[in-house]
Amino acid sequence: MFSSPLNLWNVLSRTGIKYAQTDREKRELIDLNRGLVILLSIQTLSLTSHLINGLHRSALMTAVFITGLLLIRLLIWKGHVNVAKISGIVLINYNTISMAVFLGDHTHIIDFLLLTALLPLYFFEIKDRKLIFWGIAISIIPFGLYHFLSPYLENYGVSLSEQLIINKSTEPVKFFCMAAMLYLIYHKNVRYEKEVTEKEMQLVNQKKLYEHLLEQIPIDIVTFDKDLKYSYINSAAINDPQMRNWLIGKTNADYFKERGLDMNLAVERDKILHEALKKETLVQIEEKLTDRQGKLRHTLKGASPIYNEQRELLFLVGYSIDITEMKEADRKLKEYARELEKKNTDLKHFVYATSHDLKSPLRNITSYLQLLTRRNADKLDEDSMSMIAQAINSVKHLNQLIYDIYQYSIADHNDKPTELTNLNNVLEEVIKNVSDVIFEKKGLVQYSNLPKVQVAPSHMNMLLTNLVGNALKYNKSSHPHVKIGCEENDKEYVLSVADNGIGISEIYTKQIFEIFKRLHAPSEYEGTGVGLAICNKIAENYGGKMWVESEQGKGSVFYFTLSKKAVEPKRFIETFDNIAKAS
């Protein structure tokens, strides 16, 4: 079955290795197996020697001992490694004492206890000091007790002549056992020393790697030991190599005293370290310091303790980041924000005043043109009447355009609050508003199971009014059909407004959301090109988006998304109902 004794040796050495979870456990298991195989081999030779010499009692006890060793091998095969180790030591001690008592003092079998005392050094790792001490103790203590009690145990042994034969036949066994045990212990220590050396090299290389990485980071980084003395300093913190080397093992107080700096600042920095140790977490503060050029510098300083798995403090990491430019940028940003807010406020007032002032003369123009038509209807020819009608329509279009521009321009300046809004109710109101158009065009608007969302109702009214109104306006069907639906996913609702209208060419599906972008002449379809831009802005201000899927002559489907999260919109939009009524 085996091609050579070496293959058999390897197979026996790897018994139960499938239960090992790490390389170290595998090596421990191999060492244990090899020790037991050598011990079994020696005891088998001893059994053969006893049988040849006719030492039946000794042969019987050796056979029992071999049986016990085989049972220990069975424990290893089942994966009970620690039980096997302890059982092996107990078995060898029990067998040695039994043979010493029942074979006689002159056999010197008891000397095997001294060899057994070496087993814990082989079976257990150095870290298992308690197990090693326990294993040695259960061999040494019985050895001393036996010599104390040996005069009382003489009657249990075999004859003196047989004891001398046993002693003579077991002397080689002692030699081989001692040689094998010393070799195994030596081999294990050599391997352990090699592992330790490799680990040390790994740690050294890791330390070099970490220091190299810390040198590449453009911020001040230092580490402190348990006594709050410097243990590492990168070149960003202190550029002078000699000063860095000098500072290792020194405290903040030593550094500030050496540099002639304010000692109160050293105390403040030590407070950060003490607070980090007390809280066992990261602690940060902002520090203001005037540099040598007299310029005020802002720095962000922090300290964090690093612990091992046993929650023992390893060291503290300290860092310092110059945030002067960040502070200056933040100051300028706030200043720009105030200026921008002021300009936006001024712009809002300007747009409002302009639109309000323009509406009055536009109403006057419309009124005078209508009055002119009534008073001179019999004096004006057909072309003059047509020109007046076109002028009135242009004024109305201009009035609507002013209103739409105003809505768009002030879209980011309103504080209209949001509430949990049922979109079914909003759509009912929208349908009432456009009921005249629906009746005139013999149209149909369908919807069902729309969600409740956290929005301003007026925003949704404006958005849906524009979409439903466009679906009816841009529709040449004898029976316009508009369908509003909703789908949802984990994060948002996706609402759709589908129609059977004239459709949109694919090349224009993105342009139509730009302000003033119209695809038809005013004479063909009324409008200002602002409605969809406002709809898109409403969707974006609530964190959503809007798009359209359409084909020329086959209708369109407008989509927009609303988040399920109950949040205020990024910006607010007013409907300005009063202005709408005034228009």
C-alpha positions in Angstrom: 0.0 0.0 0.0 2.9 2.4 0.8 5.8 2.8 -1.5 8.3 3.4 1.3 8.6 3.7 5.1 8.8 7.5 4.5 5.3 7.6 3.0 4.0 5.7 6.0 5.8 8.1 8.3 4.2 11.1 6.5 0.7 9.5 6.6 0.9 8.7 10.3 2.3 12.2 11.1 -0.8 13.8 9.5 -3.5 11.9 11.4 -6.4 14.2 12.3 -4.9 17.2 10.4 -8.2 18.0 8.7 -9.4 19.4 12.1 -6.6 22.0 12.3 -7.8 25.5 11.4 -4.4 27.2 11.1 -0.9 26.4 9.9 0.4 26.5 13.5 -2.3 24.0 14.7 -1.2 21.7 11.8 2.4 21.8 12.8 1.5 21.1 16.5 -0.6 18.1 15.4 2.3 16.8 13.2 4.7 17.1 16.2 2.3 15.3 18.5 1.8 12.4 16.0 5.5 12.0 15.4 6.2 11.8 19.1 3.5 9.2 19.6 4.7 7.1 16.6 8.2 7.1 18.0 7.0 6.1 21.4 4.8 3.3 19.9 7.8 2.1 17.9 10.1 2.0 21.0 7.4 0.3 23.1 6.8 -2.3 20.4 10.5 -3.2 20.4 10.4 -3.4 24.2 7.4 -5.8 24.0 9.3 -8.0 21.6 12.4 -8.0 23.9 10.2 -8.9 26.9 8.6 -11.8 25.0 12.0 -13.2 23.8 13.4 -13.0 27.4 10.2 -14.6 28.8 9.3 -11.6 30.9 5.6 -12.2 30.8 4.4 -9.7 33.4 6.5 -6.9 31.8 5.3 -7.9 28.4 1.7 -7.8 29.6 2.0 -4.3 31.1 3.9 -3.1 28.0 1.0 -4.4 25.8 -1.5 -2.6 27.9 0.6 0.6 27.5 0.7 0.2 23.7 -3.1 -0.3 23.7 -3.4 3.0 25.6 -1.2 4.8 23.1 -3.3 3.4 20.2 -6.5 4.8 21.9 -4.7 8.2 22.1 -4.1 8.0 18.4 -7.8 7.4 18.0 -8.5 10.6 19.9 -6.3 12.5 17.6 -7.9 10.9 14.5 -11.3 12.2 15.9 -9.9 15.7 16.3 -9.6 15.8 20.2 -6.0 17.0 20.2 -5.8 18.7 23.7 -7.5 15.7 25.3 -5.0 13.4 23.5 -2.0 15.5 24.8 -3.2 15.4 28.4 -4.2 11.7 28.2 -0.8 10.8 26.8 1.0 12.4 29.7 -1.3 10.8 32.3 -1.1 7.4 30.6 2.7 7.4 30.5 2.9 8.4 34.1 0.3 5.8 35.2 2.1 3.0 33.2 5.5 3.9 34.5 4.5 3.9 38.1 2.5 0.7 37.7 5.5 -1.1 36.1 7.8 0.3 38.7 5.6 -1.1 41.5 4.7 -4.5 40.0 8.1 -5.2 38.4 10.3 -4.0 41.2 12.6 -1.3 42.3 15.8 -2.8 40.8 14.3 -2.5 37.3 14.7 1.3 37.5 11.6 1.7 35.4 10.8 4.7 37.6 13.5 6.6 35.7 11.2 6.8 32.8 9.2 9.4 34.8 12.2 11.8 34.3 11.8 11.3 30.5 8.1 11.9 30.8 8.8 15.2 32.5 10.2 16.4 29.1 7.0 15.6 27.2 5.2 18.9 28.1 8.0 20.8 26.6 7.3 19.0 23.3 3.5 18.7 23.5 2.6 22.3 24.4 3.5 25.7 23.0 5.7 28.0 25.1 2.6 30.3 25.7 0.9 27.4 27.5 3.1 27.8 30.6 0.4 26.4 33.0 0.0 23.2 31.0 3.8 22.7 30.8 4.2 23.3 34.5 1.3 20.9 35.3 2.8 18.2 32.9 6.2 18.4 34.5 4.8 18.3 38.0 2.7 15.1 37.6 6.0 13.4 36.5 8.4 14.8 39.1 6.1 14.5 42.2 5.3 10.8 41.7 9.1 10.2 41.1 9.9 11.6 44.5 7.0 9.8 46.2 8.0 6.5 44.7 11.6 6.7 46.2 10.1 7.5 49.5 7.7 4.6 49.4 9.8 2.0 47.6 10.8 0.1 50.7 7.1 -0.7 51.3 6.5 -1.9 47.7 9.2 -4.6 47.5 6.7 -7.5 47.9 4.8 -6.4 44.7 7.8 -6.9 42.3 9.0 -10.0 40.4 12.1 -11.9 41.5 15.4 -10.1 41.8 16.9 -12.1 38.8 14.0 -11.1 36.6 14.3 -7.5 37.8 17.9 -7.4 36.7 17.0 -8.8 33.3 14.3 -6.2 32.9 16.7 -3.5 33.9 19.3 -4.7 31.4 16.8 -4.9 28.6 15.2 -1.5 29.2 18.5 0.4 29.4 18.7 0.7 25.5 15.0 1.8 25.6 15.9 4.6 28.0 18.7 5.7 25.7 16.5 5.7 22.6 13.7 7.5 24.4 16.0 10.2 25.7 17.7 10.6 22.3 14.3 10.8 20.5 12.8 13.2 23.0 15.8 15.6 22.8 15.8 15.4 19.0 12.0 16.2 18.9 12.4 19.1 21.4 15.4 20.5 19.5 13.6 20.2 16.1 10.6 22.0 17.5 12.7 24.8 19.0 14.6 25.3 15.7 11.3 25.6 13.9 9.9 27.9 16.5 13.0 30.1 16.3 12.6 30.2 12.5 9.0 31.3 12.9 9.9 34.0 15.4 12.6 35.3 13.1 10.2 35.4 10.2 7.6 37.2 12.2 10.2 39.7 13.4 11.2 40.3 9.8 7.6 40.8 8.8 7.1 43.2 11.7 10.2 45.1 10.7 9.1 45.3 7.1 5.6 46.4 8.1 7.1 49.1 10.3 9.1 50.3 7.4 6.1 50.2 5.1 3.9 52.2 7.6 6.6 54.7 8.2 7.1 55.1 4.4 3.3 55.6 4.0 3.2 58.1 6.9 6.0 60.1 5.2 4.0 60.4 2.1 1.0 61.9 3.9 1.2 65.8 3.7 0.1 66.3 7.3 1.9 66.3 10.7 1.7 62.8 12.2 3.3 61.7 15.5 2.9 58.8 17.9 3.2 58.7 21.7 3.9 55.8 24.0 2.0 55.0 27.2 4.0 57.7 29.1 3.1 60.3 26.4 6.6 60.4 25.0 7.2 60.7 21.3 7.8 57.4 19.6 7.6 58.4 15.9 7.5 61.8 14.1 7.1 62.2 10.3 9.0 64.8 8.3 5.9 66.9 7.7 5.7 67.5 11.5 9.4 68.2 11.9 11.7 68.5 8.9 15.0 68.5 10.7 16.2 64.8 11.1 18.4 65.6 14.0 15.5 67.2 15.9 13.3 64.3 15.1 15.8 61.8 16.5 16.4 64.0 19.6 12.7 64.2 20.3 12.1 60.4 20.4 11.5 59.5 24.0 10.9 63.2 25.0 7.6 64.9 26.0 5.8 68.0 24.7 7.2 69.9 27.6 10.8 68.9 26.6 10.2 70.0 23.0 8.6 73.4 23.9 11.4 74.1 26.4 14.1 73.2 23.9 12.5 75.5 21.2 11.8 78.3 23.7 8.1 78.2 23.0 5.1 79.0 25.3 4.9 76.2 27.9 1.2 76.8 28.3 0.7 75.6 24.8 2.5 72.4 25.7 0.1 71.9 28.6 -2.9 72.4 26.3 -1.6 69.8 23.8 -1.0 67.3 26.6 -4.7 67.9 27.7 -5.7 66.5 24.3 -3.7 63.3 24.9 -5.1 62.9 28.4 -8.7 63.5 27.2 -8.2 60.9 24.4 -7.0 58.3 26.9 -9.9 59.1 29.3 -12.6 58.9 26.6 -10.8 56.1 24.7 -11.7 57.7 21.4 -10.6 60.4 19.0 -10.4 64.0 20.4 -10.0 67.1 18.2 -9.5 70.8 18.8 -8.8 73.8 16.7 -5.7 75.8 17.6 -4.8 79.4 16.6 -1.1 80.2 16.5 0.9 83.1 15.1 3.8 82.0 13.0 7.3 83.5 12.7 6.1 85.9 10.0 3.3 87.2 12.3 0.5 85.5 10.3 -2.3 83.9 12.2 -2.5 80.1 11.4 -5.4 77.8 12.1 -4.6 74.1 12.8 -6.9 71.1 13.5 -5.2 68.9 16.1 -6.3 65.5 17.1 -5.3 62.5 19.2 -6.6 58.9 19.2 -5.5 55.9 21.3 -4.8 52.6 19.6 -5.6 49.4 21.5 -4.9 45.7 20.9 -7.5 42.9 21.0 -7.1 42.7 24.8 -7.9 46.5 25.0 -4.3 47.2 26.1 -3.0 50.6 25.1 -0.4 50.3 22.3 0.2 54.0 21.5 -1.5 57.3 20.7 -1.6 58.8 17.3 -1.5 62.6 17.0 -1.9 64.7 13.9 -2.1 68.3 13.0 -3.6 69.8 9.8 -3.1 73.3 8.7 -6.7 74.6 7.9 -5.8 78.3 7.5 -6.6 78.2 3.7 -9.8 76.3 4.4 -10.8 78.8 7.0 -10.1 81.7 4.6 -12.0 79.9 1.9 -14.9 79.3 4.2 -14.9 83.0 5.2 -14.9 84.1 1.6 -17.6 81.5 0.7 -19.9 82.9 3.5 -19.2 86.4 2.2 -20.0 85.4 -1.3 -23.2 83.7 -0.1 -24.3 86.9 1.7 -23.6 88.9 -1.4 -25.4 86.4 -3.6 -28.4 86.3 -1.2 -28.5 90.1 -1.3 -28.4 90.1 -5.1 -31.0 87.5 -5.4 -33.3 89.5 -3.1 -32.7 92.6 -5.1 -33.4 90.6 -8.3 -36.6 89.2 -6.8 -37.8 92.7 -6.0 -36.7 94.0 -9.4 -38.5 91.2 -11.3 -41.6 91.6 -9.1 -41.7 95.4 -9.6 -41.0 95.1 -13.4 -43.7 92.5 -13.9 -46.1 94.5 -11.9 -45.3 97.7 -13.7 -45.6 96.1 -17.1 -49.0 94.5 -16.5 -50.7 97.8 -15.9 -49.8 99.4 -19.3 -50.5 96.0 -21.1 -54.0 96.0 -19.6 -54.4 99.6 -20.7 -53.3 98.7 -24.3 -55.7 95.8 -24.4 -58.5 98.0 -23.0 -57.9 100.8 -25.5 -57.7 98.5 -28.4 -61.0 96.8 -27.5 -62.6 100.3 -26.9 -61.2 101.4 -30.3 -62.7 98.4 -32.0 -66.2 99.0 -30.4 -66.3 102.7 -31.2 -65.0 102.5 -34.7 -66.3 99.1 -35.8 -68.3 100.7 -38.7 -65.3 102.9 -39.8 -62.6 100.2 -39.9 -62.1 97.9 -42.8 -61.6 94.1 -42.4 -57.7 94.4 -42.5 -57.7 97.0 -39.8 -60.0 94.9 -37.6 -57.7 91.9 -38.2 -54.6 93.9 -37.2 -56.2 95.1 -34.0 -57.2 91.5 -33.1 -53.6 90.3 -33.7 -52.3 93.2 -31.5 -54.7 92.2 -28.7 -53.6 88.5 -29.0 -49.9 89.6 -28.9 -50.6 91.7 -25.8 -52.2 88.7 -24.1 -49.3 86.5 -25.1 -46.9 89.0 -23.7 -48.8 89.2 -20.5 -48.7 85.4 -20.1 -45.0 85.4 -21.0 -44.3 88.0 -18.2 -46.2 85.9 -15.7 -44.4 82.7 -16.7 -41.0 84.4 -16.6 -41.8 85.8 -13.2 -42.7 82.3 -11.9 -39.5 80.8 -13.2 -37.3 83.6 -12.0 -38.5 83.5 -8.4 -38.8 79.7 -8.2 -35.9 79.4 -5.7 -37.0 82.1 -3.3 -40.2 80.8 -1.6 -40.7 79.3 1.8 -43.9 77.5 1.1 -44.1 74.6 3.6 -44.5 70.9 2.7 -47.1 68.5 4.0 -48.2 65.0 3.5 -50.2 65.4 0.2 -52.6 63.0 -1.4 -51.9 63.4 -5.2 -55.4 62.0 -6.0 -56.9 65.1 -4.3 -54.5 67.4 -6.2 -55.4 65.8 -9.5 -59.1 66.2 -8.8 -58.5 69.9 -8.5 -56.4 70.0 -11.6 -59.2 68.3 -13.6 -61.7 70.9 -12.3 -59.3 73.7 -13.5 -59.1 72.3 -17.0 -62.6 71.0 -17.2 -63.6 73.5 -19.9 -60.8 72.2 -22.2 -61.7 68.6 -21.5 -65.4 69.3 -22.4 -64.5 71.3 -25.5 -62.2 68.6 -26.8 -64.3 65.7 -25.7 -61.3 64.4 -23.8 -60.9 61.9 -21.0 -58.4 62.1 -18.0 -57.9 58.9 -16.0 -55.9 58.3 -12.8 -56.0 55.9 -9.8 -54.0 54.9 -6.7 -51.7 57.9 -6.7 -49.4 58.1 -3.6 -49.2 60.4 -0.6 -45.9 62.4 -0.6 -44.3 65.1 1.4 -44.6 68.1 -0.9 -46.3 71.5 -1.1 -49.7 70.9 -2.7 -49.4 74.0 -4.9 -46.2 72.7 -6.4 -47.8 69.5 -7.5 -50.9 71.4 -8.7 -48.7 73.6 -10.9 -46.7 70.6 -12.2 -49.7 68.4 -13.0 -51.7 71.3 -14.4 -48.9 72.0 -17.0 -48.5 68.3 -17.9 -52.2 67.6 -18.2 -52.8 70.9 -20.0 -50.1 70.1 -22.5 -51.4 66.6 -23.1 -54.8 68.2 -24.1 -53.4 71.1 -26.0 -50.9 69.2 -28.2 -53.5 66.7 -29.3 -55.3 66.4 -32.6 -57.3 63.3 -31.7 -61.1 63.5 -31.8 -61.1 62.1 -28.3 -57.9 63.1 -26.4 -57.0 60.6 -23.7 -54.7 61.4 -20.8 -53.7 58.7 -18.2 -51.8 59.4 -15.0 -50.1 56.4 -13.3 -47.6 55.6 -10.7 -45.0 52.9 -10.0 -42.7 52.7 -7.0 -39.4 51.2 -5.9 -37.5 51.1 -2.6 -36.5 54.8 -2.8 -39.0 56.7 -4.9 -42.3 57.0 -6.8 -42.2 57.2 -10.6 -45.2 59.1 -11.8 -46.2 59.2 -15.5 -48.6 61.3 -17.7 -49.4 59.6 -20.9 -51.4 61.0 -23.9 -52.4 60.1 -27.4 -51.3 63.5 -28.8 -49.1 64.6 -31.6 -45.9 63.3 -30.0 -42.3 64.6 -30.0 -39.4 63.7 -32.2 -36.6 62.0 -30.3 -34.1 64.7 -31.1 -36.2 67.2 -29.1 -37.0 65.1 -26.0 -34.3 66.9 -23.9 -34.6 70.4 -25.4 -38.2 70.8 -24.5 -37.3 71.2 -20.8 -35.2 74.3 -21.5 -36.8 77.7 -20.9 -38.4 79.3 -24.0 -37.8 76.2 -26.1 -40.9 75.8 -28.3 -41.4 73.3 -31.1 -44.4 75.0 -32.7 -45.3 78.5 -33.8 -47.6 80.5 -31.5 -50.2 80.6 -34.4 -50.3 76.8 -34.3 -50.3 76.2 -30.5 -50.5 78.9 -27.8 -47.8 78.9 -25.2 -44.6 80.6 -23.9 -42.1 77.7 -23.7 -41.8 78.1 -19.9 -44.2 75.5 -18.5 -42.1 72.4 -18.9 -39.0 74.3 -17.6 -40.9 75.1 -14.4 -42.1 71.4 -14.1 -38.6 70.2 -14.5 -37.4 72.7 -11.8 -40.1 71.5 -9.4 -39.0 67.8 -9.8 -35.3 68.7 -9.4 -36.0 70.8 -6.3 -37.6 67.8 -4.6 -34.6 65.7 -5.5 -36.2 64.0 -8.5 -35.9 64.2 -12.2 -38.1 64.5 -15.3 -37.9 63.0 -18.8 -40.2 62.1 -21.7 -40.6 59.0 -24.0 -42.3 59.9 -27.2 -42.5 59.2 -31.0 -43.8 61.7 -33.6 -47.5 61.2 -34.2 -47.9 58.4 -31.5 -48.3 60.3 -28.3 -46.0 61.0 -25.3 -45.3 59.8 -21.8 -43.9 62.3 -19.4 -42.2 60.9 -16.3 -41.1 62.5 -13.0 -39.8 61.0 -9.7 -40.6 61.9 -6.1 -38.6 60.6 -3.2 -40.3 58.5 -0.5 -38.3 60.3 2.2 -40.3 63.1 3.9 -37.9 65.9 3.3 -38.2 69.5 2.4 -37.4 70.4 -1.2 -34.0 71.8 -2.0 -35.7 75.0 -3.2 -39.3 76.2 -3.0 -41.6 77.4 -5.7 -44.5 79.8 -5.5 -47.6 79.6 -7.6 -48.5 83.2 -7.1 -52.2 82.6 -7.3 -53.0 86.3 -6.9 -50.9 87.3 -9.9 -52.5 84.5 -11.9 -55.9 85.8 -11.0 -54.9 89.4 -11.9 -53.7 88.2 -15.3 
